[in-house]
Amino acid sequence: MKVCKFGGSSLADAQQFKKVKQIVEADPQRVYIVPSAPGKRSADDTKVTDLLYAYHAAVSAGDDGDAIFGEIKNRFVSLRDELGLGTDIEAELDTISRNAKNGASVDYVVSRGEYLNGILMADYLGFEFIDPAETIFFNIKGVYESEKTRTVMRGRLRQTKQAVIPGFYGSMPDGQIKTFSRGGSDITGAIVARSARADVYENWTDVSGVLMADPRIVKDPKVIRMITYRELRELSYMGATVLHEDAIFPVFKANIPINIKNTNDPEDPGTMIVPNVDDDGTDTITGIAGKKGFTVISVEKANMNTELGFGRRMLTALEKNDIRFEHMPSGIDTLGVVVANSEIAGKQPQLLDDVYNLCEPDSLEVFQGLALIATVGRGMISKIGVAGRLFTALAENHINIRMIDQGSSEINIIVGVDEKDFEKAICAIYNAFCG
Ligand code: ASP
């Protein structure tokens, strides 16, 4: 049995709805459908969720918001009409605008894109509609409640063979609507998949899977056919945008594979995200991702290696200033801490002061403009030469490496390079393995 989440671009207009119906009907295992709100129909279009945010802001500012609401209404009414449905979407829209004008919360208003799309999709497929306000729960502080949700959702799904469950929201104990963060329909899909004990969680989007590198940097990068949750986590952390971060956890816990598929090319196998892969003999990499905007705080002190507690004092200085760090490469008498610029913004003078006082280094230097690049792959575990290929590629392209870090899991090598070399380095690594 499969749970299928369709993203906003897969549901942007009637044409896309028709593709979705064909996809669902092509496989009787596709029984629980999780839709997003309608996305962009073209590059310069606006997502319905963004229109709803704008509408709520306008109404809260005392404006009538009628022009924006008109746009929202148009999208749903034309969807309904073009699909030839009899759904009374006007009545739903009237309720929403009345509630918004009576001070309904932003979460309620912005979640209505999914709600309305869910109603239309359920009618169109002839499936039951399940409102997540009754099956997905947050506590009074707005924290998602997994146990309660799973019990109630599972009970509810058991009563129905085929259902549409809108993404993005649930409710709090007082019945108020609460949304996940942006892109949160991925999380709903994962929750439904786990509750239903699905065999596969299909996540339908507008690309044929996860790419090996950022297509804005590498031309036509290859699609990753299979990736483990851990590899994906490493790539996502370093900036690859695939799924909402919190969508991995529910299915990971239940060992359910995620299949990223393309609504516009349903025959393409897409990418399988799996809990584990037995050694599949691969000796290449799975993907590359990276980010600019890091700073290194580097200290040197004679005999640092024998000084008990030096590392702790360095980290205390960071903790005192509420700064998280990314990496901590060290030598015998040197120690560096890599932090994101956003973490130390406005805090640098105090941090350096604290490092001086707590660590009493012989010297302290700050290097700015570092970019980090993660080369990720289960194929690197216990294989000789993968790192060699990576470093040779950088050397041949005259790229200076300022930092190297390999996680103990051996699935990740991180190099720090000057920001100006960032794109060139990613292309060099990609070409070394896939050129
Ligand atoms: N519609 C919501 C958003 O734009 C949630 C989602 O699409 O996943 O963030």
Residues whose N, C-alpha, C, O or C-beta is under 5 A from the ligand:
A	BS01	LIG	G8 S36 A37 T49 F168 R182 G183 G184 S185 D186
